[in-house]
Amino acid sequence: MVTEQELLDFMRETAYKPMTYQELEQHWGTEDATEFKDFLKLLNELEEKGRIIRTRSERYGVPERMNLLRGRVQAHAKGFAFLIPEEKDHPDVYLHANDLKTAMNGDIVLVRITAKSEGGGRMEGEVVRVVQRAITQVVGTFENHEAYGFVIPDDKRINRDIFIPRGGYQGAVTGQKVVVRIVNYPEGRSAAEGEIVEVLGHKDDPGVDILSIIRKHQLPESFPDEVMAEAEAAPDSITEEEIVKQGRRDLRDKVIVTIDGEDAKDLDDAVNVERLENGNYVLGVHIADVSYYVRDKSALDQEAFRRGCSVYLVDRVIPMLPHRLSNGICSLNPQVDRLTMSCEMEFDAKTLKRVRHDVFTSVIRTKERMTYSNVRKILTGEDDHEQLKERYADLVDMFKLMEELAMRLRKQRMKRGAIDFDFQESKVIVDKEGKPVDIIKRERSVAEQIIEEFMLVANETVAEHFHWLRVPFLYRIHEDPDSEKLMSFVQFAANFGYTVKGKTNSIHPRALQTLLEEIRGTKEETVISTVMLRSMKQAKYDHQSLGHFGLAAEFYSHFTSPIRRYPDLVIHRVMREVLENGGMLPEARQEALEARMPDIAQHSSERERVAVDAERDTDKLKKCEYMLDKVGEEFDGLISSVTSFGMFVELDNTVEGLIRLSDLTDDYYHFHELHMALIGERTSKIYRIGDEVKIRVARVNMDDHTIDFEMVDMKPRGGGFPGGGFGGAAGKGGRGRSGASGRGGAAGRGERAGSGAAGKGGGRGGFGAAGAGRGAAGGRGTGAGRTAEGRGGGRDGSAAGSSRGGKDASAGGGRSGRKDMWGLPISGQAQGGSGAEGGGSGEGSRGGRGPKGFGGAGGGSRRKRTAESGAFAGEAAAGATGSGGGPKPRKKKKNGNAMAAFVRKKRK
């Protein structure tokens, strides 16, 4: 009988041409009816999985040989989507909303490529067939329209409402959160049709918000009865017979402690450190032997596999294993015997090289249940450390030795090039009803760093040990970044004056860590760290050891948390089997595990993403709820991200909100992608990541879980500002008043504009505009000279000349410019700074009609992109003759404005 793999390999051969089932059956030579029936069954199964395709002429072939690509749909709220191909090296494929057919976010589909860019880097396609549905249920808000109903999905990537026919409401009323089972998927202009299977409650009822997120991500809430029965059957304690029978190493006489958070109940790791007579360190990392109680293919194991990991929501934990195990026999509680898997490592006192290691099964009895805060206080000598030192007198020396070893391990890790992102994390504190009462920052003190370093080195040691044994294993991998994304990041860092060493296609993580150390404590630290992180790939699980880029580690696995991560549990199972079988696995078991590992790795990675998304959703929800009663209040914040539609500002409590571009009313702002900045068209005011701003909470949207901020003291675009008017340039040697600019704007903003003064960003490379519009003062931050603001006619972009051929503007208030027949200044929308109409482009129109072209001397072209003005390069912005971007200069006519002359002629 032909196997699945043999059939697929045959169809992938170059010489293969699509065959009918009769031709295939003839080729493989099936002998009897039963075998023929099994062969047809195999063909149908492979077709259902999308592994093979049946054409209209009833012929079979593999998708990749038929110009089809298999992958997962990643939808966007705006309607379009991308195909994430299963082939690792294949680029993503853009899918237009009209080409999605019935596919929805997360579906496994087959796509036909319809268009390619010249280099083949960008592709477009259309969905040919949906192989596997990811979404069968949708959570949303119900709306009753009498004759029919609709459910508005909570997941904005499902951008069409679900139609509910009358009679399928299940008692739901408008405003209630419901769970809908999709009956018919959307196609063309028709909406998806569904039926309500559960009514969660009104959207404003306590607890319904979190419950909606749980249902949205299809997280399990309770354990099946058979799983609970197995958990209840687990013992409460360990017998001496068990220990002797299994041949475990007895470590109960050693001083071993757990160090965890104050509210942790599942204590799955314990540590101890000793110094040998030769000065070497011995580190012991002991992990709860969960696999001893969760046997392979048992009900407990299958449920743990389905869940993949524990999910930590704001107000609850959805555990991978029942509490009977995770908080009981598998938790390393103090002063009780517990079965463990141990990794013992000896490090050279001078070089810190690992000179010996051993992995074995053991039994331990932890001395104390320590908390991060207590260990921190003991080591740093803060608060009530004397009382704690007295209480834990026999452990203080070991904690100091732990700190010494951990800091040396950390230093060594940084030296080899591990990347250490130090982002601020927070925790939302909720009351009994689930209402948020506070947001606190998570600390990363010396105590957390000790455990972090010990777990990292244990994970690396275990991964390397079992890699060389050539047994099936699960590794935690972090692939090298995409060269294109890395190149973009290098260019981005260069804009801030930082250089990343190495070639773009072979940058060592050490170069990136060096950059992080350089920017630590600077204004741009947040922005560069964030963009660096976005340029990298996500870490995931794999059955092959492909290295970990972020840790600069050749081997890495997850071994230390089997209570809350399924891959750790699988690793423990393999480890014990290898140890019990003298360092190798039976051949049949080896083959069985090799076949299963890729699926376990992929499934575990997917479940991890679901857990992260659910945790983020609840975090955003509760942060929005926390800010509800703070609408109208003012806060200081940092710009955390800049986009083409506005900028995100993060407050000190880690709450993030959006200031929309339309709410920046003091100017028109352009998004400069390369520098991740918004630049004012008239004022050349710049907002970039890391800038400190003062904001006011404007709106909180509890449906979308978004917060809108607005800038404090934001003035409207129209009208002159104090000290401005239409020609409010500062006088020669004078000082522009704060905000002193008309629509075309003199420098103002409190910068000196007299002799030697630069424009707003003069000393920083010529940002800003000393003079009208975008005409920046002198080159590369030098002074603007004595003509900078008071007088027009500068030739190097210093200030815009007046429309009368560069005659002086009034030194104090400036001239108001010529007026038309209605008494309004000519070129009304670009009323000039120093030299009326010669100023920068105002509300999107061209500049004054001066002799230097439509943009005037320093105005620039019609809403000319700030990127082209040279504001970032540090040179003077368009100010020399013709550099405003308009047509060639014209001679001034005696009659002045042509329109006014035409009207006067008509009146005669």
C-alpha positions in Angstrom: 0.0 0.0 0.0 1.3 3.4 -1.0 2.0 5.9 1.8 1.0 9.6 1.9 4.7 10.7 1.6 5.4 8.4 -1.3 2.4 9.7 -3.3 3.4 13.4 -2.6 7.0 12.8 -3.6 5.9 11.1 -6.8 3.6 14.0 -7.8 6.4 16.5 -7.0 8.8 14.9 -9.6 9.6 17.1 -12.5 8.5 14.5 -15.1 5.1 14.1 -13.4 2.0 15.2 -15.3 -1.4 15.3 -13.6 -3.1 11.9 -13.7 -6.6 10.6 -13.1 -7.2 8.3 -10.1 -7.4 5.3 -12.6 -3.9 6.2 -14.0 -2.5 6.6 -10.5 -4.1 3.3 -9.4 -2.6 1.6 -12.4 0.9 3.1 -11.7 0.9 2.0 -8.1 -0.6 -1.4 -9.0 -3.3 -1.9 -6.3 -4.0 -5.6 -5.9 -7.5 -6.0 -4.4 -10.7 -4.0 -3.7 -9.8 -3.2 -0.1 -6.4 -1.7 -1.2 -8.1 0.3 -4.0 -10.7 1.6 -1.5 -7.9 2.7 0.9 -6.1 4.4 -2.1 -9.2 6.4 -3.0 -9.6 7.3 0.7 -6.0 8.6 0.8 -6.6 10.7 -2.3 -9.7 12.3 -0.8 -7.9 13.0 2.6 -5.0 14.7 0.8 -7.4 16.7 -1.3 -9.4 17.9 1.8 -6.1 18.9 3.5 -5.1 20.9 0.4 -2.0 18.8 -0.1 -3.1 17.8 -3.6 -5.5 19.4 -6.1 -8.1 17.8 -8.4 -8.5 19.7 -11.6 -11.7 20.1 -13.6 -10.6 17.2 -15.8 -10.5 15.0 -12.7 -6.6 14.9 -12.6 -4.5 15.1 -9.5 -1.4 17.1 -8.8 0.4 19.0 -6.0 -0.4 22.8 -5.6 3.2 24.0 -6.1 3.4 22.4 -9.5 0.1 24.0 -10.6 1.1 27.6 -9.9 -0.7 27.5 -6.5 0.6 28.5 -3.1 -0.6 27.2 0.2 -0.5 29.4 3.3 -2.4 31.3 6.1 -4.5 34.4 5.5 -3.6 37.4 7.6 -6.5 39.9 7.2 -6.5 43.6 7.8 -9.3 45.8 9.2 -9.4 47.7 5.9 -10.5 44.6 4.0 -7.3 43.5 2.2 -5.1 40.6 3.4 -1.8 38.9 3.0 -1.0 35.3 2.5 1.7 34.0 4.8 3.1 31.1 2.8 4.0 27.7 4.4 7.2 27.8 2.3 9.7 29.7 4.6 11.6 31.4 1.9 8.6 32.6 -0.2 7.6 36.3 0.2 4.2 37.2 1.4 1.4 37.7 -1.2 -1.0 40.6 -1.2 -4.7 39.7 -1.5 -7.1 42.4 -2.6 -10.5 42.4 -0.7 -12.2 41.3 -4.0 -9.8 38.3 -4.4 -10.4 36.8 -0.9 -13.5 34.9 -2.1 -14.9 33.4 1.2 -11.6 33.4 3.1 -11.3 35.0 6.5 -8.5 35.8 8.9 -6.4 32.8 9.9 -7.8 30.4 7.2 -5.5 28.0 5.4 -6.0 28.7 1.7 -4.6 27.9 -1.8 -3.7 31.1 -3.7 -2.9 31.7 -7.4 -0.2 34.3 -8.1 -1.7 36.9 -10.5 1.1 39.6 -10.5 4.7 40.0 -9.6 7.1 42.9 -9.3 10.2 43.0 -11.5 12.5 41.6 -8.7 9.8 39.1 -7.6 9.8 40.6 -4.1 6.2 41.7 -4.2 3.4 39.5 -5.3 -0.4 39.7 -5.7 -2.7 36.8 -5.8 -6.3 35.5 -5.5 -7.7 32.8 -3.3 -8.6 29.6 -5.3 -9.8 27.5 -2.4 -10.2 27.5 1.4 -8.5 24.4 2.7 -9.2 24.9 6.5 -11.4 27.3 8.3 -9.8 29.1 11.3 -12.9 31.0 12.3 -16.1 29.1 13.0 -17.4 31.3 15.8 -17.4 35.0 16.1 -18.0 37.2 19.2 -19.7 40.5 18.8 -22.5 43.0 19.7 -26.0 42.1 18.6 -28.3 44.6 16.9 -32.0 43.8 16.4 -33.6 45.4 13.3 -36.9 43.6 13.8 -37.1 41.8 10.5 -33.5 40.6 10.9 -30.5 41.0 13.1 -26.8 41.8 12.8 -23.7 41.0 15.0 -20.9 43.5 14.8 -17.7 41.5 15.4 -15.3 42.5 18.1 -12.4 41.4 15.9 -12.0 44.3 13.5 -10.2 42.1 11.0 -13.6 40.7 10.3 -14.8 43.8 8.6 -18.4 42.7 7.7 -21.3 42.3 10.1 -22.7 38.8 10.5 -26.4 38.5 9.3 -28.7 36.8 11.7 -32.1 35.7 10.2 -35.2 36.3 12.3 -35.9 33.4 14.6 -32.2 32.7 15.3 -31.8 35.4 18.0 -31.9 33.0 21.0 -33.5 35.7 23.1 -30.6 38.2 22.5 -31.5 41.9 22.6 -29.7 45.0 21.2 -26.4 45.8 23.0 -25.7 42.2 24.2 -22.5 40.4 23.6 -23.1 37.1 21.8 -21.3 34.2 20.3 -22.2 33.4 16.7 -21.6 30.2 14.8 -21.0 31.0 11.1 -23.3 29.0 8.8 -22.5 30.6 5.5 -19.2 32.5 4.8 -19.1 35.9 3.1 -18.8 35.9 -0.7 -18.8 38.9 -3.1 -21.1 41.5 -1.6 -23.1 39.2 0.6 -22.4 39.1 4.3 -21.7 36.1 6.4 -24.7 34.4 7.9 -24.7 32.9 11.4 -26.8 31.7 14.3 -26.4 32.7 17.9 -25.2 29.9 20.1 -24.5 31.8 23.4 -25.6 35.1 24.9 -22.8 36.4 27.2 -24.7 39.4 28.6 -24.9 43.1 28.0 -21.7 44.7 26.9 -21.6 47.0 29.9 -22.2 44.2 32.5 -19.2 43.5 34.8 -17.1 40.6 33.5 -18.7 40.4 30.1 -15.7 42.3 28.5 -13.1 39.7 29.6 -15.5 36.9 28.8 -15.9 38.3 25.2 -12.1 38.2 24.7 -11.9 34.6 26.0 -14.6 33.6 23.6 -13.1 35.6 20.7 -9.8 33.7 21.0 -11.7 30.5 21.8 -9.8 29.9 25.0 -11.0 27.0 27.1 -12.4 27.9 30.5 -12.9 24.6 32.2 -11.3 21.1 31.9 -13.2 18.1 30.6 -14.4 15.6 33.2 -11.9 12.9 32.2 -9.0 15.3 32.5 -10.1 16.4 36.0 -10.5 12.7 36.9 -6.8 12.0 36.0 -5.7 15.1 37.9 -7.6 14.0 41.0 -5.9 10.6 40.8 -2.5 12.2 41.2 -0.9 11.7 44.7 -0.5 14.4 47.2 3.0 13.3 48.3 6.0 11.2 47.3 6.9 7.8 48.9 10.5 6.7 49.6 9.8 3.5 47.5 9.1 5.8 44.4 12.4 7.6 44.8 14.5 4.4 45.2 12.7 2.6 42.4 13.3 5.4 39.9 17.0 5.8 40.9 16.7 9.5 41.4 19.5 11.5 42.8 18.7 12.7 46.4 19.3 16.4 46.7 17.2 17.0 49.8 20.2 17.9 52.0 21.2 20.8 49.7 20.2 24.4 50.3 17.7 25.0 47.4 15.2 27.9 47.2 12.5 29.1 44.9 12.4 32.8 43.9 9.1 34.0 42.4 6.6 36.8 42.4 4.5 37.5 45.5 1.3 36.1 44.0 2.8 33.1 42.2 1.3 29.7 43.1 2.8 27.4 40.5 6.4 27.2 41.6 8.1 25.2 38.9 11.8 26.2 39.3 14.3 26.2 42.2 18.0 27.1 42.3 21.1 26.7 44.4 24.7 28.0 44.0 27.9 26.7 45.7 31.5 27.6 45.5 34.0 24.7 45.2 37.4 24.6 46.9 39.1 25.4 43.6 37.0 28.6 43.4 34.7 27.3 40.7 30.9 28.0 40.8 28.4 25.1 40.8 24.9 26.2 39.7 21.9 23.8 40.1 18.6 24.5 38.3 15.8 22.1 39.4 12.5 22.0 37.5 9.3 20.3 38.6 9.1 16.8 36.9 5.6 17.4 35.5 6.0 14.7 32.8 6.1 12.1 35.5 2.5 12.9 36.3 1.3 13.8 32.8 1.9 10.7 30.8 2.2 10.6 27.0 -1.2 10.5 25.1 -3.2 10.6 28.4 -6.3 12.8 28.7 -4.1 15.3 30.6 -1.5 15.3 27.9 -4.0 15.8 25.0 -5.7 18.7 26.8 -2.3 20.3 27.6 -1.4 20.0 23.9 -4.6 21.6 22.8 -4.1 24.6 25.2 -0.4 24.9 24.4 0.4 27.2 27.3 -1.2 29.0 30.2 -2.8 32.4 29.4 -2.3 35.2 31.9 -5.2 37.7 31.5 -5.5 40.8 33.6 -8.0 39.4 36.2 -7.5 35.6 35.8 -5.2 32.8 34.7 -6.4 30.1 32.2 -4.0 27.3 33.1 -2.6 24.6 30.9 -2.9 22.0 33.6 -5.5 21.7 36.4 -4.7 23.5 39.7 -4.6 20.1 41.4 -1.3 19.5 39.7 0.1 23.0 39.0 -0.4 24.2 42.6 -0.1 20.9 44.2 2.2 17.9 43.6 4.0 19.7 40.7 4.6 22.9 42.6 8.0 23.1 44.5 6.5 24.3 47.8 8.8 24.8 50.7 9.8 22.0 53.1 8.1 19.2 51.1 9.6 16.5 48.9 9.2 17.0 45.2 10.3 15.1 42.1 12.5 17.2 39.7 14.6 17.3 36.6 17.9 18.8 37.4 20.7 20.5 35.4 23.9 21.0 37.3 26.6 23.2 35.8 30.2 24.0 36.9 31.7 27.3 35.8 35.5 28.2 35.8 36.1 30.9 38.4 38.3 33.0 36.0 36.9 32.5 32.5 33.4 31.5 33.5 33.6 28.7 30.9 31.3 25.8 31.6 33.7 23.0 32.5 31.2 20.3 33.5 27.4 19.7 33.3 25.1 16.9 34.2 21.4 16.4 33.5 19.5 13.9 35.8 16.3 13.1 37.6 16.2 14.1 41.2 14.3 14.7 44.4 14.5 18.0 46.3 13.1 19.7 49.4 13.2 23.5 49.0 14.4 25.4 52.1 12.4 28.7 51.5 9.9 30.2 49.2 11.5 33.5 48.5 10.0 36.5 46.7 11.7 38.8 44.2 11.1 41.8 46.5 12.7 40.2 49.6 15.8 39.0 47.7 16.1 42.5 46.2 15.9 44.2 49.6 18.5 41.8 51.1 20.9 42.4 48.2 20.4 46.2 47.8 20.1 47.0 51.5 16.8 48.9 51.2 13.8 49.3 53.5 13.5 46.6 56.1 16.5 44.7 54.9 17.9 44.2 58.4 14.9 42.3 59.5 15.0 40.2 56.4 18.7 39.5 56.8 18.1 38.3 60.3 15.2 36.1 59.2 17.1 34.6 56.3 20.6 34.8 57.9 21.7 31.3 56.7 20.7 32.2 53.1 22.2 35.7 52.7 25.7 34.5 51.7 24.2 32.2 49.0 22.1 35.2 47.6 25.3 37.3 47.4 27.0 34.4 45.5 24.0 34.1 43.2 24.2 37.8 42.4 27.9 37.5 41.7 27.5 34.6 39.4 24.4 36.0 37.6 26.0 39.4 36.9 29.1 37.7 35.5 27.0 35.4 33.3 25.1 38.4 32.1 28.3 40.3 31.3 29.6 37.3 29.4 26.2 37.0 27.5 26.3 40.7 26.5 30.0 40.4 25.4 29.1 37.6 23.0 26.4 39.8 21.5 23.1 39.0 23.1 20.5 41.7 22.6 18.8 43.0 25.7 15.7 45.1 25.2 14.8 46.9 28.3 11.1 47.9 27.6 8.9 49.0 30.5 6.2 46.5 31.3 3.1 47.2 33.5 0.4 45.4 35.4 -3.2 46.5 35.7 -4.6 46.1 39.2 -8.3 45.3 39.3 -10.8 45.0 42.2 -13.1 42.1 42.9 -15.6 43.2 40.2 -12.8 43.4 37.6 -12.7 47.2 37.6 -9.2 48.6 37.1 -8.0 50.7 40.1 -4.3 51.2 39.3 -1.5 50.6 36.8 1.9 49.7 38.2 5.2 49.2 36.5 6.8 45.8 36.6 10.3 45.9 38.1 13.3 44.2 36.7 15.5 44.2 39.7 18.6 42.2 40.6 16.4 39.4 41.9 14.6 39.0 38.5 17.9 39.2 36.7 19.4 36.4 38.8 16.6 34.0 37.9 16.6 35.1 34.3 20.3 34.4 33.9 20.1 31.0 35.6 17.2 29.9 33.5 18.9 31.1 30.2 22.1 29.2 30.9 20.2 26.0 31.9 18.1 26.2 28.7 21.2 26.6 26.6 23.0 23.7 28.4 20.0 21.3 28.0 19.6 22.2 24.3 23.2 21.6 23.5 23.4 18.4 25.5 20.4 16.7 23.7 21.3 18.2 20.3 24.6 16.2 20.3 22.7 13.0 21.4 20.8 13.3 18.1 17.4 12.6 19.7 14.1 14.3 18.6 13.8 17.5 20.5 12.1 20.9 20.5 14.2 24.0 20.2 13.4 27.7 20.7 14.7 29.4 17.6 15.0 33.1 16.6 16.0 33.3 12.9 18.3 36.0 11.5 16.4 39.2 10.5 15.2 39.8 7.0 18.1 41.7 5.2 15.6 44.3 3.7 14.2 45.1 7.1 17.6 45.2 8.7 18.9 47.6 6.0 15.9 49.9 6.6 16.8 49.9 10.3 20.4 50.7 9.7 19.4 53.7 7.6 17.0 54.7 10.3 19.7 54.6 13.0 22.0 56.6 10.7 19.5 59.4 10.6 20.2 59.8 14.4 23.9 59.8 13.8 24.5 56.1 14.9 26.4 53.6 12.9 25.8 49.9 13.0 28.9 47.9 12.2 28.9 45.1 9.7 27.5 44.3 6.3 23.7 44.5 6.0 23.3 40.8 5.2 25.7 39.7 8.0 25.2 42.0 11.0 26.2 40.3 14.2 23.8 40.7 17.1 26.8 42.2 19.1 26.6 45.2 16.8 23.0 45.7 17.6 23.6 45.3 21.4 26.5 47.9 21.1 24.0 50.3 19.6 21.5 49.7 22.4 24.2 50.5 25.0 25.1 53.7 23.1 21.5 55.0 23.1 20.8 54.0 26.7 19.4 57.1 28.5 19.1 59.2 25.4 16.0 60.8 24.0 15.9 58.5 21.0 16.4 55.2 23.1 12.7 54.3 22.8 12.4 54.9 19.1 15.5 53.1 18.0 14.8 50.1 20.3 11.3 49.8 19.0 12.3 50.0 15.4 15.1 47.5 16.0 12.6 45.0 17.5 10.2 45.5 14.6 12.9 44.7 12.1 13.5 41.3 13.7 11.6 38.0 13.3 9.5 36.5 16.0 11.0 33.7 18.1 9.2 30.3 17.7 9.5 26.6 18.3 11.1 24.2 15.9 12.2 20.6 15.7 15.6 21.7 14.3 18.3 23.7 16.2 18.7 26.8 14.0 20.1 29.1 16.7 18.8 32.1 18.6 19.8 35.5 17.0 18.6 37.6 19.9 20.5 35.7 22.5 23.5 35.1 20.2 23.1 31.4 21.2 23.8 28.4 18.9 21.6 26.1 21.0 18.5 27.1 22.9 15.4 25.4 24.2 12.6 26.0 26.7 13.2 23.5 29.6 12.3 25.5 32.7 8.5 25.9 32.7 6.7 22.6 32.1 3.7 23.7 34.2 2.7 26.5 31.8 4.4 25.6 28.5 3.7 22.4 26.5 7.1 22.3 24.7 8.9 22.2 28.1 6.7 19.2 29.0 7.6 17.4 25.8 11.3 18.0 26.4 11.1 16.6 29.9 9.4 13.5 28.6 12.2 13.0 26.0 14.9 13.7 28.6 13.6 11.1 31.0 13.2 8.4 28.3 16.8 9.1 27.1 18.2 8.9 30.7 16.3 5.7 31.4 17.5 4.1 28.1 21.2 4.9 28.7 21.5 8.0 26.5 19.5 6.9 23.5 16.0 6.0 22.4 14.6 2.8 20.9 14.4 3.0 17.1 10.6 2.8 17.0 10.2 5.6 19.6 12.9 7.7 17.8 10.9 7.5 14.5 7.6 8.2 16.2 8.9 11.3 18.0 10.7 12.6 14.8 7.3 12.4 13.0 5.5 14.3 15.8 7.9 17.0 16.7 7.3 19.4 13.7 3.5 19.4 14.4 4.0 20.0 18.1 6.5 22.9 17.4 4.1 24.5 14.9 1.0 24.1 17.1 2.9 25.4 20.2 4.0 28.5 18.3 0.4 29.1 17.1 -1.0 28.7 20.6 1.6 31.1 22.0 0.5 33.8 19.5 -3.1 33.3 20.5 -2.2 33.7 24.2 -0.1 36.8 23.5 -3.0 38.4 21.5 -5.5 37.6 24.3 -3.3 39.0 27.0 -2.8 42.2 24.9 -6.5 42.5 24.3 -7.4 42.4 28.0 -4.5 44.7 28.8 -5.8 47.3 26.3 -9.3 46.9 27.4 -8.6 47.5 31.1 -6.2 50.4 30.4 -9.0 52.1 28.4 -11.5 51.5 31.2 -8.9 52.9 33.7 -8.7 56.2 31.6 -12.5 56.5 31.2 -12.9 58.9 34.2 -9.7 60.8 33.2 -11.1 62.4 30.1 -10.2 66.1 30.1 -7.2 65.6 32.4 -3.7 66.6 31.3 -0.6 64.4 31.4 3.0 64.5 30.4 4.0 61.8 27.9 6.5 60.6 25.3 5.9 60.1 21.6 6.2 56.4 21.2 5.4 56.1 17.5 4.8 58.3 14.5 2.6 57.4 11.5 1.1 59.0 8.5 -2.2 59.5 10.4 -0.8 60.9 13.6 1.4 60.0 16.6 1.1 57.7 19.5 2.0 59.1 23.0 2.8 56.9 25.9 2.1 58.2 29.4 4.2 57.4 32.5 1.7 54.7 33.5 2.3 53.0 30.1 -1.1 53.9 28.7 -0.9 54.7 25.0 -3.1 57.0 23.0 -3.3 58.5 19.5 -3.1 62.2 18.6 -4.6 62.3 15.1 -3.1 64.4 12.4 -6.4 66.2 12.0 -6.2 67.3 15.7 -2.8 69.1 15.1 -4.5 72.4 14.3 -1.5 74.8 14.4 -0.1 73.7 11.1 -0.3 71.2 8.2 2.1 68.3 9.1 3.8 65.9 6.6 4.9 62.4 7.6 8.6 61.8 6.9 8.9 58.0 6.9 12.7 57.7 6.9 13.0 59.8 10.0 9.7 58.7 11.6 8.8 62.4 12.1 5.9 64.8 11.5 7.0 68.1 10.2 5.0 71.3 10.1 4.7 72.8 6.6 4.7 76.4 7.7 6.4 76.4 11.1 8.8 73.5 10.3 7.9 72.2 13.8 9.0 68.6 14.2 7.4 65.8 16.3 9.5 62.6 16.4 9.7 59.5 18.6 11.0 60.2 22.1 9.9 63.9 22.2 8.2 64.9 25.5 4.7 66.4 25.0 1.9 67.6 27.2 -1.5 66.0 26.3 -5.1 66.1 27.3 -7.3 62.9 27.3 -9.9 63.7 24.6 -11.8 60.5 24.0 -11.9 56.9 25.2 -13.6 54.4 22.8 -14.6 51.2 24.7 -15.8 49.5 21.6 -12.5 49.6 19.8 -10.4 49.8 23.0 -8.6 53.0 21.8 -7.8 56.3 23.5 -7.5 59.6 21.7 -5.3 62.4 23.1 -5.0 66.0 22.0 -2.1 68.4 22.4 -2.4 71.0 25.1 -2.2 74.6 24.0 -2.7 73.7 20.3 -3.5 76.9 18.5 -5.7 77.0 15.3 -4.1 77.3 11.9 -6.1 80.5 11.0 -5.3 84.0 12.2 -2.2 85.7 13.4 -0.6 84.6 16.6 0.4 87.0 19.4 3.0 89.3 18.1 2.5 88.0 14.5 0.0 89.6 12.2 0.8 89.4 8.6 4.3 90.6 8.8 5.3 89.9 12.3 9.0 89.3 11.8 11.3 90.1 14.7 13.4 93.1 14.1 17.1 93.1 13.4 18.8 91.9 16.5 15.5 91.6 18.2 13.8 88.7 19.8 10.7 87.1 18.2 7.9 86.6 20.7 6.7 83.2 21.5 4.5 82.0 18.7 5.2 85.1 16.7 4.1 84.2 13.3 1.4 85.0 10.9 0.2 82.4 8.5 3.5 82.5 6.7 5.2 82.7 10.0 8.4 84.4 11.1 10.6 82.3 13.3 9.2 83.5 16.6 8.9 80.7 19.2 11.3 82.6 21.4 14.4 82.1 19.2 16.8 85.0 18.8 16.6 86.2 15.3 19.2 88.9 15.4 22.9 88.7 14.5 24.2 85.2 14.7 20.9 83.6 15.5 19.8 80.4 14.0 16.3 79.3 13.1 14.3 77.0 15.4 16.6 74.0 15.0 19.6 76.0 13.8 22.0 74.4 16.2 20.6 71.0 15.5 21.3 70.9 11.8 19.0 73.5 10.4 15.6 72.2 11.5 13.2 75.1 11.8 12.6 78.3 10.0 14.3 81.5 10.9 12.2 83.7 8.7 9.2 83.0 6.6 7.6 79.7 5.9 10.3 77.0 5.5 13.1 79.3 4.6 15.6 78.1 7.2 18.4 80.2 8.6 21.9 79.6 7.3 23.5 76.3 6.4 24.1 73.5 8.9 23.1 75.4 12.0 25.2 78.5 11.5 23.7 81.9 12.4 21.3 83.5 10.1 23.2 86.7 9.9 21.9 90.2 10.5 19.3 89.9 7.8 17.8 86.7 9.3 14.4 88.0 10.3 14.2 91.8 10.3 15.0 92.4 6.7 14.0 90.7 3.5 16.3 89.9 0.5 18.6 87.4 2.0 20.2 85.3 -0.8 21.0 82.1 1.1 17.5 81.3 2.4 17.8 83.5 5.5 14.5 85.3 5.1 11.9 85.8 2.5 12.1 89.0 0.7 9.1 91.1 0.3 7.1 91.0 -2.9 8.6 94.3 -4.0 11.9 92.9 -5.2 13.5 92.4 -1.8 12.9 95.8 -0.2 13.2 95.9 3.6 10.2 94.8 5.6 9.4 96.9 8.6 11.9 96.1 11.4 9.3 95.8 14.1 5.9 94.7 12.9 6.7 94.3 9.2 4.6 95.5 6.3 1.1 94.2 5.9 1.6 93.8 2.1 -0.5 95.0 -0.8 -4.3 94.7 -0.6 -6.7 93.7 -3.3 -10.0 95.5 -4.2 -11.7 93.9 -1.1 -9.1 95.2 1.3 -7.5 91.7 1.8 -3.8 91.0 1.4 -3.0 89.6 -2.0 -2.1 85.9 -2.0 -4.4 85.7 1.0 -3.5 82.1 2.1 0.2 82.6 2.2 0.4 85.9 4.1 4.0 86.4 4.6 6.3 86.4 7.5 9.1 88.9 7.1 8.1 90.5 3.8 4.3 89.8 3.6 3.7 87.6 0.5 7.2 86.2 0.4 6.5 83.8 3.3 6.2 80.1 3.4 3.3 78.3 1.9 0.4 78.8 4.2 -2.7 76.6 4.0 -1.7 74.6 1.1 -1.6 77.4 -1.5 1.4 78.7 -3.3 3.6 81.4 -1.6 3.7 85.1 -2.4 4.1 86.4 -5.9 7.5 87.8 -5.3 10.2 88.0 -7.9 11.8 84.8 -6.7 9.1 82.6 -8.1 5.8 81.4 -6.7 7.3 80.3 -3.5 9.0 83.7 -2.8 12.5 83.7 -1.6 12.1 81.3 1.2 8.6 79.9 0.8 9.1 76.7 -1.1 6.7 75.4 -3.7 3.0 74.6 -3.3 2.9 72.5 -0.2 6.3 71.2 -1.2 7.2 68.1 0.8 9.4 69.1 3.7 11.6 66.1 2.9 12.7 68.0 -0.2 13.3 71.2 1.5 16.6 70.0 3.1 15.3 70.5 6.6 16.8 67.2 7.7 20.1 67.5 5.8 20.9 70.6 7.7 21.2 72.9 4.7 19.2 76.1 4.2 15.8 75.3 2.8 14.8 76.5 -0.6 15.7 80.2 -0.5 17.9 81.0 -3.5 16.6 82.2 -6.7 14.3 79.7 -8.3 14.8 77.2 -5.5 11.2 77.7 -4.4 10.2 75.2 -7.0 7.9 77.5 -9.0 8.3 78.8 -12.6 11.1 81.1 -13.7 11.0 84.7 -12.3 8.9 87.2 -14.1 9.4 90.9 -14.4 7.2 92.9 -12.2 4.4 94.7 -14.1 3.6 98.3 -13.2 0.0 97.6 -12.6 0.7 95.1 -9.9 -1.7 92.2 -9.5 -3.2 91.1 -12.8 -6.6 90.3 -11.3 -6.9 93.6 -9.6 -5.8 95.4 -12.9 -8.5 93.4 -14.8 -11.2 94.5 -12.3 -10.1 98.1 -12.4 -10.3 98.0 -16.3 -13.8 96.6 -16.2 -14.9 99.4 -13.8 -13.7 102.1 -16.2 
